[in-house]
Amino acid sequence: MSVAVIDRNDVVLRGRLSAPAELRTLPSGDDLVTFRLVVRRPEPRARGQSVDVLSCVTYDRALQRRVAAWEPGDVVEVEGALQRRFWRTPNGTASVCEVNCRRGRKVPRSAEAAVRTA
């Protein structure tokens, strides 16, 4: 059986942008836009965390331009894949898990209101 048939790494998130997106140039010269989404947990505990703040990135230039226009508090939806990125530091290797987004859009206000009342 092919790996493409048995493995699946698809992520769809809808949440609020927590802060302005940041453009970073990696040592490789690649431009990377990073942003964070606040996403409510489906079943929050009575006395526990009710949201998660998830790190997202995109290397796609068209999506980078759209993300740059988003403002904190905007409700957005992104699609991508979970990835772990590694890099070297003076203290050794570091890594981070993040959603590598290939698509993204700002959710229209009418849909945003419907989500809050659901």
CNS distance restraints for C-alpha pairs under 8 A (distance, minus, plus):
assign (resid   1 and name CA) (resid   5 and name CA) 6.91 0.50 0.50
assign (resid   1 and name CA) (resid   6 and name CA) 7.43 0.50 0.50
assign (resid   2 and name CA) (resid   6 and name CA) 6.77 0.50 0.50
assign (resid   3 and name CA) (resid   7 and name CA) 5.78 0.50 0.50
assign (resid   4 and name CA) (resid   8 and name CA) 7.48 0.50 0.50
assign (resid   9 and name CA) (resid  81 and name CA) 5.36 0.50 0.50
assign (resid   9 and name CA) (resid  82 and name CA) 6.53 0.50 0.50
assign (resid  10 and name CA) (resid  79 and name CA) 7.29 0.50 0.50
assign (resid  10 and name CA) (resid  80 and name CA) 5.89 0.50 0.50
assign (resid  10 and name CA) (resid  81 and name CA) 4.96 0.50 0.50
assign (resid  10 and name CA) (resid  82 and name CA) 7.33 0.50 0.50
assign (resid  11 and name CA) (resid  79 and name CA) 5.59 0.50 0.50
assign (resid  11 and name CA) (resid  80 and name CA) 5.20 0.50 0.50
assign (resid  11 and name CA) (resid  81 and name CA) 5.27 0.50 0.50
assign (resid  11 and name CA) (resid  82 and name CA) 6.73 0.50 0.50
assign (resid  11 and name CA) (resid  99 and name CA) 7.37 0.50 0.50
assign (resid  12 and name CA) (resid  77 and name CA) 7.16 0.50 0.50
assign (resid  12 and name CA) (resid  78 and name CA) 5.76 0.50 0.50
assign (resid  12 and name CA) (resid  79 and name CA) 4.56 0.50 0.50
assign (resid  12 and name CA) (resid  80 and name CA) 6.66 0.50 0.50
assign (resid  13 and name CA) (resid  39 and name CA) 7.52 0.50 0.50
assign (resid  13 and name CA) (resid  77 and name CA) 5.52 0.50 0.50
assign (resid  13 and name CA) (resid  78 and name CA) 5.40 0.50 0.50
assign (resid  13 and name CA) (resid  79 and name CA) 6.61 0.50 0.50
assign (resid  14 and name CA) (resid  37 and name CA) 7.94 0.50 0.50
assign (resid  14 and name CA) (resid  39 and name CA) 6.76 0.50 0.50
assign (resid  14 and name CA) (resid  75 and name CA) 6.95 0.50 0.50
assign (resid  14 and name CA) (resid  76 and name CA) 5.61 0.50 0.50
assign (resid  14 and name CA) (resid  77 and name CA) 4.22 0.50 0.50
assign (resid  14 and name CA) (resid  78 and name CA) 6.57 0.50 0.50
assign (resid  15 and name CA) (resid  37 and name CA) 5.57 0.50 0.50
assign (resid  15 and name CA) (resid  38 and name CA) 5.36 0.50 0.50
assign (resid  15 and name CA) (resid  39 and name CA) 4.72 0.50 0.50
assign (resid  15 and name CA) (resid  40 and name CA) 7.49 0.50 0.50
assign (resid  15 and name CA) (resid  75 and name CA) 5.36 0.50 0.50
assign (resid  15 and name CA) (resid  76 and name CA) 5.72 0.50 0.50
assign (resid  15 and name CA) (resid  77 and name CA) 6.63 0.50 0.50
assign (resid  16 and name CA) (resid  37 and name CA) 5.38 0.50 0.50
assign (resid  16 and name CA) (resid  38 and name CA) 5.15 0.50 0.50
assign (resid  16 and name CA) (resid  39 and name CA) 6.81 0.50 0.50
assign (resid  16 and name CA) (resid  72 and name CA) 7.25 0.50 0.50
assign (resid  16 and name CA) (resid  73 and name CA) 5.22 0.50 0.50
assign (resid  16 and name CA) (resid  74 and name CA) 5.42 0.50 0.50
assign (resid  16 and name CA) (resid  75 and name CA) 4.43 0.50 0.50
assign (resid  16 and name CA) (resid  76 and name CA) 6.22 0.50 0.50
assign (resid  17 and name CA) (resid  35 and name CA) 7.35 0.50 0.50
assign (resid  17 and name CA) (resid  36 and name CA) 6.01 0.50 0.50
assign (resid  17 and name CA) (resid  37 and name CA) 4.79 0.50 0.50
assign (resid  17 and name CA) (resid  38 and name CA) 6.39 0.50 0.50
assign (resid  17 and name CA) (resid  70 and name CA) 7.69 0.50 0.50
assign (resid  17 and name CA) (resid  71 and name CA) 6.87 0.50 0.50
assign (resid  17 and name CA) (resid  72 and name CA) 4.88 0.50 0.50
assign (resid  17 and name CA) (resid  73 and name CA) 5.20 0.50 0.50
assign (resid  17 and name CA) (resid  74 and name CA) 5.58 0.50 0.50
assign (resid  17 and name CA) (resid  75 and name CA) 6.48 0.50 0.50
assign (resid  17 and name CA) (resid  76 and name CA) 7.05 0.50 0.50
assign (resid  18 and name CA) (resid  35 and name CA) 7.78 0.50 0.50
assign (resid  18 and name CA) (resid  36 and name CA) 5.74 0.50 0.50
assign (resid  18 and name CA) (resid  37 and name CA) 5.75 0.50 0.50
assign (resid  18 and name CA) (resid  38 and name CA) 6.17 0.50 0.50
assign (resid  18 and name CA) (resid  72 and name CA) 5.25 0.50 0.50
assign (resid  18 and name CA) (resid  73 and name CA) 6.27 0.50 0.50
assign (resid  19 and name CA) (resid  35 and name CA) 7.13 0.50 0.50
assign (resid  19 and name CA) (resid  36 and name CA) 6.93 0.50 0.50
assign (resid  19 and name CA) (resid  71 and name CA) 7.22 0.50 0.50
assign (resid  19 and name CA) (resid  72 and name CA) 4.79 0.50 0.50
assign (resid  19 and name CA) (resid  73 and name CA) 7.80 0.50 0.50
assign (resid  20 and name CA) (resid  35 and name CA) 6.92 0.50 0.50
assign (resid  20 and name CA) (resid  68 and name CA) 7.52 0.50 0.50
assign (resid  20 and name CA) (resid  70 and name CA) 7.29 0.50 0.50
assign (resid  20 and name CA) (resid  71 and name CA) 5.98 0.50 0.50
assign (resid  20 and name CA) (resid  72 and name CA) 5.83 0.50 0.50
assign (resid  21 and name CA) (resid  33 and name CA) 6.54 0.50 0.50
assign (resid  21 and name CA) (resid  34 and name CA) 5.64 0.50 0.50
assign (resid  21 and name CA) (resid  35 and name CA) 4.63 0.50 0.50
assign (resid  21 and name CA) (resid  36 and name CA) 7.72 0.50 0.50
assign (resid  21 and name CA) (resid  67 and name CA) 6.73 0.50 0.50
assign (resid  21 and name CA) (resid  68 and name CA) 6.00 0.50 0.50
assign (resid  21 and name CA) (resid  70 and name CA) 7.79 0.50 0.50
assign (resid  22 and name CA) (resid  33 and name CA) 5.48 0.50 0.50
assign (resid  22 and name CA) (resid  34 and name CA) 5.29 0.50 0.50
assign (resid  22 and name CA) (resid  35 and name CA) 6.52 0.50 0.50
assign (resid  22 and name CA) (resid  68 and name CA) 7.94 0.50 0.50
assign (resid  23 and name CA) (resid  31 and name CA) 6.90 0.50 0.50
assign (resid  23 and name CA) (resid  32 and name CA) 5.81 0.50 0.50
assign (resid  23 and name CA) (resid  33 and name CA) 4.46 0.50 0.50
assign (resid  23 and name CA) (resid  34 and name CA) 6.53 0.50 0.50
assign (resid  24 and name CA) (resid  31 and name CA) 5.78 0.50 0.50
assign (resid  24 and name CA) (resid  32 and name CA) 5.17 0.50 0.50
assign (resid  24 and name CA) (resid  33 and name CA) 6.11 0.50 0.50
assign (resid  24 and name CA) (resid  34 and name CA) 7.62 0.50 0.50
assign (resid  25 and name CA) (resid  29 and name CA) 5.83 0.50 0.50
assign (resid  25 and name CA) (resid  30 and name CA) 5.69 0.50 0.50
assign (resid  25 and name CA) (resid  31 and name CA) 4.52 0.50 0.50
assign (resid  25 and name CA) (resid  32 and name CA) 6.09 0.50 0.50
assign (resid  26 and name CA) (resid  30 and name CA) 5.40 0.50 0.50
assign (resid  26 and name CA) (resid  31 and name CA) 6.31 0.50 0.50
assign (resid  26 and name CA) (resid  32 and name CA) 7.09 0.50 0.50
assign (resid  30 and name CA) (resid  59 and name CA) 7.64 0.50 0.50
assign (resid  31 and name CA) (resid  59 and name CA) 6.37 0.50 0.50
assign (resid  32 and name CA) (resid  57 and name CA) 6.62 0.50 0.50
assign (resid  32 and name CA) (resid  58 and name CA) 5.90 0.50 0.50
assign (resid  32 and name CA) (resid  59 and name CA) 5.10 0.50 0.50
assign (resid  33 and name CA) (resid  57 and name CA) 5.47 0.50 0.50
assign (resid  33 and name CA) (resid  58 and name CA) 5.44 0.50 0.50
assign (resid  33 and name CA) (resid  59 and name CA) 6.68 0.50 0.50
assign (resid  33 and name CA) (resid  64 and name CA) 6.09 0.50 0.50
assign (resid  34 and name CA) (resid  55 and name CA) 7.20 0.50 0.50
assign (resid  34 and name CA) (resid  56 and name CA) 5.72 0.50 0.50
assign (resid  34 and name CA) (resid  57 and name CA) 4.42 0.50 0.50
assign (resid  34 and name CA) (resid  58 and name CA) 6.79 0.50 0.50
assign (resid  35 and name CA) (resid  55 and name CA) 6.07 0.50 0.50
assign (resid  35 and name CA) (resid  56 and name CA) 5.30 0.50 0.50
assign (resid  35 and name CA) (resid  57 and name CA) 6.34 0.50 0.50
assign (resid  36 and name CA) (resid  53 and name CA) 6.31 0.50 0.50
assign (resid  36 and name CA) (resid  54 and name CA) 5.42 0.50 0.50
assign (resid  36 and name CA) (resid  55 and name CA) 4.59 0.50 0.50
assign (resid  36 and name CA) (resid  56 and name CA) 5.71 0.50 0.50
assign (resid  37 and name CA) (resid  53 and name CA) 5.48 0.50 0.50
assign (resid  37 and name CA) (resid  54 and name CA) 5.28 0.50 0.50
assign (resid  37 and name CA) (resid  55 and name CA) 6.67 0.50 0.50
assign (resid  37 and name CA) (resid  56 and name CA) 7.36 0.50 0.50
assign (resid  38 and name CA) (resid  51 and name CA) 6.48 0.50 0.50
assign (resid  38 and name CA) (resid  52 and name CA) 5.74 0.50 0.50
assign (resid  38 and name CA) (resid  53 and name CA) 4.46 0.50 0.50
assign (resid  38 and name CA) (resid  54 and name CA) 6.49 0.50 0.50
assign (resid  39 and name CA) (resid  51 and name CA) 5.43 0.50 0.50
assign (resid  39 and name CA) (resid  52 and name CA) 5.33 0.50 0.50
assign (resid  39 and name CA) (resid  53 and name CA) 6.29 0.50 0.50
assign (resid  39 and name CA) (resid  54 and name CA) 7.48 0.50 0.50
assign (resid  40 and name CA) (resid  44 and name CA) 7.95 0.50 0.50
assign (resid  40 and name CA) (resid  50 and name CA) 5.90 0.50 0.50
assign (resid  40 and name CA) (resid  51 and name CA) 4.13 0.50 0.50
assign (resid  40 and name CA) (resid  52 and name CA) 6.30 0.50 0.50
assign (resid  41 and name CA) (resid  50 and name CA) 5.52 0.50 0.50
assign (resid  41 and name CA) (resid  51 and name CA) 5.19 0.50 0.50
assign (resid  41 and name CA) (resid  52 and name CA) 6.77 0.50 0.50
assign (resid  43 and name CA) (resid  50 and name CA) 7.79 0.50 0.50
assign (resid  44 and name CA) (resid  48 and name CA) 6.77 0.50 0.50
assign (resid  44 and name CA) (resid  49 and name CA) 6.52 0.50 0.50
assign (resid  44 and name CA) (resid  50 and name CA) 4.70 0.50 0.50
assign (resid  44 and name CA) (resid  51 and name CA) 7.73 0.50 0.50
assign (resid  45 and name CA) (resid  49 and name CA) 6.79 0.50 0.50
assign (resid  45 and name CA) (resid  50 and name CA) 6.88 0.50 0.50
assign (resid  54 and name CA) (resid  98 and name CA) 7.13 0.50 0.50
assign (resid  54 and name CA) (resid  99 and name CA) 7.78 0.50 0.50
assign (resid  55 and name CA) (resid  97 and name CA) 7.66 0.50 0.50
assign (resid  55 and name CA) (resid  98 and name CA) 5.07 0.50 0.50
assign (resid  55 and name CA) (resid  99 and name CA) 6.39 0.50 0.50
assign (resid  56 and name CA) (resid  98 and name CA) 5.33 0.50 0.50
assign (resid  56 and name CA) (resid  99 and name CA) 4.59 0.50 0.50
assign (resid  56 and name CA) (resid 100 and name CA) 6.02 0.50 0.50
assign (resid  56 and name CA) (resid 101 and name CA) 6.72 0.50 0.50
assign (resid  57 and name CA) (resid  98 and name CA) 6.87 0.50 0.50
assign (resid  57 and name CA) (resid  99 and name CA) 6.16 0.50 0.50
assign (resid  57 and name CA) (resid 100 and name CA) 5.03 0.50 0.50
assign (resid  57 and name CA) (resid 101 and name CA) 5.98 0.50 0.50
assign (resid  58 and name CA) (resid  63 and name CA) 7.05 0.50 0.50
assign (resid  58 and name CA) (resid  64 and name CA) 6.53 0.50 0.50
assign (resid  58 and name CA) (resid 100 and name CA) 5.58 0.50 0.50
assign (resid  58 and name CA) (resid 101 and name CA) 5.12 0.50 0.50
assign (resid  58 and name CA) (resid 102 and name CA) 6.71 0.50 0.50
assign (resid  59 and name CA) (resid  63 and name CA) 7.98 0.50 0.50
assign (resid  59 and name CA) (resid  64 and name CA) 7.15 0.50 0.50
assign (resid  59 and name CA) (resid 100 and name CA) 7.95 0.50 0.50
assign (resid  60 and name CA) (resid  64 and name CA) 6.04 0.50 0.50
assign (resid  60 and name CA) (resid 102 and name CA) 6.75 0.50 0.50
assign (resid  61 and name CA) (resid  65 and name CA) 6.38 0.50 0.50
assign (resid  62 and name CA) (resid  66 and name CA) 6.61 0.50 0.50
assign (resid  63 and name CA) (resid  67 and name CA) 6.05 0.50 0.50
assign (resid  63 and name CA) (resid 102 and name CA) 7.45 0.50 0.50
assign (resid  63 and name CA) (resid 103 and name CA) 6.74 0.50 0.50
assign (resid  63 and name CA) (resid 104 and name CA) 6.71 0.50 0.50
assign (resid  64 and name CA) (resid  68 and name CA) 6.14 0.50 0.50
assign (resid  65 and name CA) (resid  69 and name CA) 6.81 0.50 0.50
assign (resid  66 and name CA) (resid  70 and name CA) 6.89 0.50 0.50
assign (resid  66 and name CA) (resid 104 and name CA) 7.97 0.50 0.50
assign (resid  66 and name CA) (resid 105 and name CA) 7.66 0.50 0.50
assign (resid  67 and name CA) (resid 104 and name CA) 7.80 0.50 0.50
assign (resid  70 and name CA) (resid  74 and name CA) 6.50 0.50 0.50
assign (resid  70 and name CA) (resid 106 and name CA) 7.38 0.50 0.50
assign (resid  74 and name CA) (resid 106 and name CA) 7.03 0.50 0.50
assign (resid  74 and name CA) (resid 107 and name CA) 7.81 0.50 0.50
assign (resid  75 and name CA) (resid 106 and name CA) 6.10 0.50 0.50
assign (resid  75 and name CA) (resid 107 and name CA) 5.54 0.50 0.50
assign (resid  75 and name CA) (resid 112 and name CA) 6.76 0.50 0.50
assign (resid  76 and name CA) (resid 104 and name CA) 7.11 0.50 0.50
assign (resid  76 and name CA) (resid 105 and name CA) 5.67 0.50 0.50
assign (resid  76 and name CA) (resid 106 and name CA) 4.30 0.50 0.50
assign (resid  76 and name CA) (resid 107 and name CA) 5.13 0.50 0.50
assign (resid  77 and name CA) (resid 104 and name CA) 5.60 0.50 0.50
assign (resid  77 and name CA) (resid 105 and name CA) 5.50 0.50 0.50
assign (resid  77 and name CA) (resid 106 and name CA) 6.38 0.50 0.50
assign (resid  77 and name CA) (resid 107 and name CA) 6.59 0.50 0.50
assign (resid  78 and name CA) (resid 101 and name CA) 6.30 0.50 0.50
assign (resid  78 and name CA) (resid 102 and name CA) 7.66 0.50 0.50
assign (resid  78 and name CA) (resid 103 and name CA) 5.58 0.50 0.50
assign (resid  78 and name CA) (resid 104 and name CA) 4.15 0.50 0.50
assign (resid  78 and name CA) (resid 105 and name CA) 6.54 0.50 0.50
assign (resid  79 and name CA) (resid 101 and name CA) 5.50 0.50 0.50
assign (resid  79 and name CA) (resid 102 and name CA) 6.03 0.50 0.50
assign (resid  79 and name CA) (resid 103 and name CA) 5.14 0.50 0.50
assign (resid  79 and name CA) (resid 104 and name CA) 6.29 0.50 0.50
assign (resid  80 and name CA) (resid  99 and name CA) 6.14 0.50 0.50
assign (resid  80 and name CA) (resid 100 and name CA) 5.31 0.50 0.50
assign (resid  80 and name CA) (resid 101 and name CA) 4.06 0.50 0.50
assign (resid  80 and name CA) (resid 102 and name CA) 5.16 0.50 0.50
assign (resid  80 and name CA) (resid 103 and name CA) 6.74 0.50 0.50
assign (resid  81 and name CA) (resid  99 and name CA) 5.46 0.50 0.50
assign (resid  81 and name CA) (resid 100 and name CA) 5.34 0.50 0.50
assign (resid  81 and name CA) (resid 101 and name CA) 6.63 0.50 0.50
assign (resid  82 and name CA) (resid  97 and name CA) 6.94 0.50 0.50
assign (resid  82 and name CA) (resid  98 and name CA) 5.76 0.50 0.50
assign (resid  82 and name CA) (resid  99 and name CA) 4.52 0.50 0.50
assign (resid  82 and name CA) (resid 100 and name CA) 6.18 0.50 0.50
assign (resid  83 and name CA) (resid  97 and name CA) 5.63 0.50 0.50
assign (resid  83 and name CA) (resid  98 and name CA) 5.60 0.50 0.50
assign (resid  83 and name CA) (resid  99 and name CA) 6.13 0.50 0.50
assign (resid  83 and name CA) (resid 100 and name CA) 6.48 0.50 0.50
assign (resid  84 and name CA) (resid  95 and name CA) 6.54 0.50 0.50
assign (resid  84 and name CA) (resid  96 and name CA) 5.50 0.50 0.50
assign (resid  84 and name CA) (resid  97 and name CA) 4.35 0.50 0.50
assign (resid  84 and name CA) (resid  98 and name CA) 6.42 0.50 0.50
assign (resid  85 and name CA) (resid  95 and name CA) 5.37 0.50 0.50
assign (resid  85 and name CA) (resid  96 and name CA) 5.48 0.50 0.50
assign (resid  85 and name CA) (resid  97 and name CA) 6.50 0.50 0.50
assign (resid  85 and name CA) (resid  98 and name CA) 7.81 0.50 0.50
assign (resid  86 and name CA) (resid  93 and name CA) 6.81 0.50 0.50
assign (resid  86 and name CA) (resid  94 and name CA) 5.69 0.50 0.50
assign (resid  86 and name CA) (resid  95 and name CA) 4.29 0.50 0.50
assign (resid  86 and name CA) (resid  96 and name CA) 6.83 0.50 0.50
assign (resid  87 and name CA) (resid  93 and name CA) 5.75 0.50 0.50
assign (resid  87 and name CA) (resid  94 and name CA) 5.49 0.50 0.50
assign (resid  87 and name CA) (resid  95 and name CA) 6.34 0.50 0.50
assign (resid  88 and name CA) (resid  92 and name CA) 5.79 0.50 0.50
assign (resid  88 and name CA) (resid  93 and name CA) 4.52 0.50 0.50
assign (resid  88 and name CA) (resid  94 and name CA) 6.12 0.50 0.50
assign (resid  89 and name CA) (resid  93 and name CA) 5.80 0.50 0.50
assign (resid  89 and name CA) (resid  94 and name CA) 6.62 0.50 0.50
assign (resid 107 and name CA) (resid 111 and name CA) 6.46 0.50 0.50
assign (resid 107 and name CA) (resid 112 and name CA) 6.32 0.50 0.50
assign (resid 108 and name CA) (resid 112 and name CA) 6.25 0.50 0.50
assign (resid 109 and name CA) (resid 113 and name CA) 6.25 0.50 0.50
assign (resid 110 and name CA) (resid 114 and name CA) 6.53 0.50 0.50
assign (resid 111 and name CA) (resid 115 and name CA) 6.28 0.50 0.50
assign (resid 112 and name CA) (resid 116 and name CA) 6.47 0.50 0.50
assign (resid 113 and name CA) (resid 117 and name CA) 6.50 0.50 0.50
assign (resid 114 and name CA) (resid 118 and name CA) 6.26 0.50 0.50
